[in-house]
Amino acid sequence: MQRLYDFLRRHPTGVDSFWAVMLSGFSALWVGTVPADGPHRGVAVVIVLLLGLVVALRRRVPEVMLLLAVALGCAQLVVGLQPNPADFAMLVIIYTVAAHDGPRWASRLALVGGACAATISQLRWPLERVSTPGQVFFTIVMSVPFVLAWVLGDSMRTRRAYLAQLEERTDRLEREREAQAKVAVAAERARIARELHDVVAHNVSVMVVQADGAAYVLDGSPEQARQALETISSTGRQALAEMRRLLGILRTGEPEEAGEYVPQPDVRQIEDLVEQVRTAGLPVEFTVEGTPRPLPSGVELTAYRIVQEALTNTRKHGGPDVGAKVRLTYFDDGLGLLVEDDGRGAAQEMYVDGGADGRGHGLIGMRERVGMVGGTLDAGPRPGGGFRISALLPLQPAR
């Protein structure tokens, strides 16, 4: 059945031609009833064949076939050839023209012609021994199929146009969503690039200061010079790691930097951030597990920004009477982050992911930051209500 359906969809003209042959063959039985010695038999044969042609070519040239059907109907009136089975083609062409996305004059002509066909036929061949009210009722009944054929076809055309509009709107919204996501990613990467640039610049400045100090005490205090060189070595390795993470990021549209260098936030300042949020009215429970120790600058900056973004979205979209928890866990090979609240859960996810208000792209930015340091991020509704963001930041960048 599926193969037959696919064949019919690929060869609509062949299907129409089949039905045209069937209609012509069935109408041939009626042609046999036309008197052979009269002038109407030859005309009947021509009209039946042409009406079959109307059905066969109705999809290729619907407007032309409509005009041909109107001409054939007029020819029947002039010659006096009574309605016959081949006239079913007029119903078919009325439906086809109404359903076709063609000029509106053809659809209007089909409607007017179909509505008047039964009346004209009744005037040309009135029913014998039937009262006038009966003839009027018969005319109305015979007009209904023509009007229904037009209504059905016009409904199909309207439905196709509506579906096409929905598909176009869906494609447009999808393109706009992709464009907004790309803009958000580009903006977040530019911001990350600026911050990492500051981190690298800070490390290089430390190296320069230590190098100058080592050169100054090299002769008088070799031990201090050795410590300075060790500091330069460790700082240089850290700066190289940050520069590797910086590669590939495009810094487009960056405003000119003004003012002096301001150190970027680190893990130690997360506690200050939590205190600021508490002061703003959001109760936050802050815990630290493991042994705190210095981390690479990129990891500390990423951890701070994730906590900052998560608490900001909790405060904005978590709803009334919401509380939050922040937990830092120091592992041997990385830093674990957990930020969760008991707010609106799934509804909050729309805002974090940049959906409802059309402005925030917090989750996109978090994933970009975590990906820069080779970590993993998991965000979503929390069991029992609320929203949870967990991240694992490795001490060494992914190769």
C-alpha positions in Angstrom: 0.0 0.0 0.0 2.8 2.4 0.8 4.4 1.8 -2.6 1.1 2.4 -4.3 0.7 5.6 -2.3 4.2 6.8 -3.3 3.5 5.9 -6.9 0.3 7.9 -7.0 2.0 10.9 -5.4 4.8 10.8 -8.0 2.5 10.4 -11.0 -0.6 12.5 -10.4 -1.1 13.0 -14.2 -1.1 9.3 -14.8 -3.7 8.8 -12.1 -5.9 11.6 -13.6 -5.5 9.9 -17.0 -6.7 6.6 -15.6 -9.8 8.2 -14.2 -10.4 10.1 -17.4 -10.4 6.8 -19.3 -12.8 5.3 -16.8 -15.1 8.2 -17.1 -15.0 8.2 -20.9 -15.7 4.4 -20.9 -18.6 4.7 -18.6 -20.0 7.7 -20.6 -19.7 5.6 -23.8 -22.6 3.5 -22.5 -24.7 6.7 -22.5 -23.5 7.7 -26.0 -24.9 4.4 -27.2 -28.4 5.6 -26.3 -28.1 8.6 -28.6 -30.0 8.0 -31.9 -27.5 7.0 -34.6 -29.4 8.8 -37.3 -29.5 12.1 -35.4 -26.8 14.8 -35.5 -26.1 14.5 -31.8 -24.2 11.3 -31.7 -21.0 12.7 -33.3 -21.2 15.8 -31.1 -21.7 13.6 -28.0 -18.6 11.6 -28.8 -16.5 14.7 -29.1 -17.9 16.3 -25.9 -17.3 13.0 -23.9 -13.7 12.8 -25.1 -13.0 16.4 -24.4 -14.5 16.1 -20.9 -12.2 13.2 -20.3 -9.3 15.4 -21.4 -10.5 18.0 -18.8 -10.0 15.3 -16.1 -6.7 14.1 -17.4 -5.1 17.6 -17.6 -6.8 19.2 -14.6 -3.6 19.5 -12.6 -1.3 20.6 -15.4 -3.4 23.5 -16.8 -6.4 23.9 -14.5 -7.4 27.4 -15.8 -7.4 26.2 -19.4 -9.4 23.1 -18.5 -11.9 25.2 -16.7 -12.4 27.4 -19.8 -12.7 24.2 -21.9 -15.4 22.8 -19.5 -17.4 26.1 -19.7 -17.2 25.9 -23.5 -18.3 22.3 -23.6 -21.2 23.2 -21.3 -22.3 26.0 -23.6 -22.0 23.6 -26.6 -24.3 21.2 -24.8 -26.9 23.9 -24.3 -26.7 25.0 -28.0 -26.8 21.6 -29.5 -29.4 20.4 -27.0 -27.4 17.5 -25.6 -28.8 16.6 -22.3 -26.7 16.1 -19.1 -24.7 12.9 -19.2 -22.2 11.0 -17.0 -19.3 12.8 -18.6 -20.5 16.0 -17.0 -19.0 14.7 -13.7 -15.8 16.2 -15.0 -17.3 19.7 -14.3 -17.5 18.8 -10.6 -13.8 17.7 -10.7 -12.5 20.8 -12.4 -14.5 23.1 -10.1 -12.8 21.4 -7.1 -9.4 21.5 -8.8 -9.5 25.2 -9.6 -10.7 26.1 -6.1 -7.9 24.1 -4.5 -5.2 25.4 -6.9 -3.1 28.4 -5.9 -3.8 30.1 -9.2 -5.5 33.4 -10.2 -8.6 34.2 -8.2 -10.7 34.9 -11.3 -10.6 31.2 -12.1 -11.9 30.2 -8.7 -14.7 32.8 -8.8 -15.7 31.7 -12.3 -15.8 28.1 -11.1 -18.0 29.1 -8.2 -20.4 31.1 -10.3 -20.6 28.5 -13.1 -21.2 25.7 -10.6 -23.9 27.6 -8.8 -25.7 28.4 -12.1 -25.2 25.1 -13.8 -28.2 23.3 -12.3 -30.5 26.4 -12.9 -29.4 26.7 -16.5 -29.9 23.0 -17.1 -33.4 23.1 -15.6 -34.4 26.0 -17.8 -33.1 24.2 -20.9 -34.5 20.8 -20.0 -37.4 21.4 -17.5 -38.8 18.3 -15.7 -42.1 17.1 -17.1 -45.1 16.6 -14.9 -43.4 18.3 -12.0 -44.8 21.4 -10.2 -42.9 24.6 -10.1 -42.0 24.2 -6.4 -40.7 20.7 -7.1 -38.6 22.0 -10.0 -37.2 24.7 -7.7 -36.4 22.2 -5.0 -34.7 19.9 -7.6 -32.6 22.7 -8.9 -31.4 23.6 -5.4 -30.6 20.0 -4.6 -28.6 19.6 -7.9 -26.7 22.9 -7.2 -25.4 21.6 -3.8 -22.8 19.2 -5.2 -21.2 22.0 -7.3 -21.1 24.4 -4.4 -19.7 21.7 -2.1 -17.0 20.9 -4.6 -15.9 24.5 -4.7 -16.0 24.8 -0.9 -14.0 21.6 -0.4 -11.4 22.8 -2.9 -11.1 26.3 -1.4 -10.8 24.7 2.1 -7.9 22.6 0.9 -6.2 25.6 -0.7 -6.6 27.6 2.6 -5.3 24.7 4.6 -2.2 24.3 2.4 -1.5 28.0 2.6 -1.9 27.9 6.4 0.5 25.0 6.8 3.0 26.6 4.4 2.8 29.8 6.6 3.4 27.8 9.7 6.4 26.0 8.2 7.8 29.3 7.0 7.3 30.8 10.5 8.9 27.8 12.1 11.9 28.0 9.8 12.2 31.7 10.5 12.0 31.3 14.3 14.6 28.5 14.1 16.9 30.7 12.1 16.4 33.6 14.5 17.1 31.3 17.5 20.3 29.9 15.9 21.4 33.5 15.1 20.7 34.6 18.7 22.6 31.6 20.0 25.6 32.4 17.7 25.6 36.0 18.8 25.4 35.0 22.5 28.3 32.6 22.0 30.4 35.1 20.2 29.8 37.8 22.8 30.6 35.4 25.6 33.8 34.2 23.9 34.8 37.8 23.4 34.2 38.4 27.1 36.2 35.3 28.1 39.0 36.3 25.8 39.3 39.7 27.4 39.3 38.2 30.9 41.9 35.5 30.0 43.9 38.2 28.3 44.0 40.1 31.6 45.0 36.9 33.5 47.9 36.2 31.1 48.9 39.9 31.2 49.0 39.7 35.0 51.2 36.6 34.9 53.6 38.1 32.5 53.8 41.2 34.6 54.7 39.0 37.6 57.4 37.3 35.5 58.9 40.6 34.5 59.0 41.9 38.1 60.6 38.6 39.3 63.1 38.7 36.5 64.2 42.2 37.4 64.5 41.3 41.0 66.6 38.2 40.2 68.9 40.2 38.1 69.3 42.7 40.9 70.2 40.2 43.6 71.9 37.6 41.4 75.4 38.6 42.7 74.7 39.4 46.3 72.0 36.8 47.2 72.0 33.7 44.9 69.3 32.0 47.0 66.8 34.8 46.5 67.7 34.8 42.8 67.0 31.1 42.6 63.6 31.6 44.3 62.7 34.3 41.8 63.6 32.1 38.9 61.4 29.3 40.3 58.6 31.8 40.6 59.2 32.9 37.0 59.2 29.2 35.8 55.9 28.3 37.6 54.2 31.6 36.5 55.4 31.1 32.9 53.9 27.6 32.8 50.6 28.9 34.1 50.6 31.7 31.6 51.3 29.3 28.7 48.3 27.1 29.8 46.1 30.2 29.8 47.3 31.2 26.4 46.5 27.8 25.0 42.9 28.2 26.2 42.9 31.6 24.6 43.8 30.3 21.1 40.9 30.2 18.6 38.8 32.8 20.4 37.9 35.8 18.2 38.0 39.1 20.0 35.6 41.1 17.7 34.0 44.3 18.7 36.1 44.7 21.8 35.8 48.2 23.3 39.0 50.1 24.1 40.2 49.3 27.6 40.4 52.2 29.9 41.8 52.6 33.4 44.3 50.5 35.3 44.4 46.7 35.5 41.9 45.2 37.9 42.6 41.7 39.1 40.0 39.1 38.0 37.8 37.4 40.6 39.0 34.1 42.1 37.6 31.3 44.3 38.3 33.2 47.5 36.0 36.0 46.4 33.0 33.6 46.0 32.4 34.0 49.7 32.2 37.7 49.3 29.8 37.2 46.4 27.6 35.0 48.5 27.5 37.6 51.2 26.5 40.3 48.7 23.6 38.1 47.5 22.5 37.5 51.1 22.5 41.3 51.6 20.2 41.6 48.6 17.7 39.4 50.3 18.4 35.9 48.9 19.3 33.3 51.6 22.3 31.3 50.5 24.0 28.4 52.3 27.7 28.3 51.4 29.9 25.3 52.2 33.5 24.3 51.2 34.6 20.6 51.2 38.2 19.5 50.9 41.4 21.4 51.4 41.4 24.9 49.7 44.5 25.5 47.7 45.6 27.8 44.9 44.2 26.9 41.4 45.0 28.0 37.9 43.7 31.5 37.2 41.3 30.3 34.4 39.7 27.7 36.7 39.2 30.2 39.5 37.7 32.8 37.2 35.4 30.2 35.6 34.2 29.0 39.0 33.5 32.5 40.2 31.5 33.4 37.0 29.4 30.2 37.2 28.4 30.9 40.8 27.7 34.5 39.9 25.5 33.7 36.9 23.6 30.9 38.8 22.8 33.1 41.8 21.8 36.0 39.5 19.3 33.8 37.7 18.0 32.4 41.0 17.4 35.9 42.3 15.7 37.0 39.0 13.6 34.0 38.1 13.5 31.6 41.1 10.3 33.2 42.4 9.3 34.4 45.9 10.7 32.8 49.0 13.5 31.0 47.1 16.7 29.8 48.8 19.9 28.7 47.3 22.9 26.5 48.2 26.5 26.8 47.0 29.1 24.1 47.6 32.7 24.0 46.5 34.5 20.7 46.6 38.3 20.4 46.2 39.3 17.1 44.6 42.8 15.9 43.9 42.5 16.6 40.2 39.9 19.3 40.1 37.3 21.6 41.6 33.6 20.7 41.9 30.8 23.3 41.9 27.2 22.8 43.0 24.6 25.6 42.9 21.0 24.7 43.5 17.8 26.4 44.6 14.2 25.5 45.5 12.6 28.0 43.1 10.5 27.4 40.0 12.6 24.7 38.4 11.7 24.0 34.8 10.3 27.5 34.3 13.6 29.0 35.4 15.5 26.8 32.9 13.8 28.8 30.1 15.4 32.0 31.4 18.8 30.5 32.1 18.9 29.1 28.6 17.8 32.4 27.0 14.3 31.4 25.9 11.6 33.3 27.6 12.9 36.9 27.9 15.0 36.7 24.7 17.9 38.4 26.4 19.7 36.0 28.8 21.9 33.3 27.5 23.4 32.2 30.9 23.6 28.5 30.2 25.3 29.1 26.8 27.9 31.3 28.5 28.4 28.7 31.3 29.0 25.9 28.8 31.5 28.1 26.9 33.4 28.9 30.0 33.5 25.3 31.3 34.6 24.1 27.8 37.4 26.6 27.8 39.0 24.9 30.8 38.1 21.3 29.7 35.5 20.8 32.3 31.9 19.4 32.3 28.6 21.1 33.1 25.2 19.7 34.0 22.2 22.0 34.4 18.5 21.2 34.8 15.5 20.9 37.2 16.2 19.6 40.6 14.3 16.6 42.0 11.6 17.9 44.3 11.5 21.3 42.7 14.0 24.0 41.9 17.0 24.2 39.6 20.5 22.7 39.9 23.8 23.6 38.2 26.8 21.3 38.8 30.3 21.6 37.2 33.6 19.8 37.4 36.7 21.9 36.5 39.9 20.0 36.1 43.2 21.4 37.3 44.9 20.6 33.9 43.3 21.6 30.6 42.0 18.9 28.3 44.4 18.0 25.5 
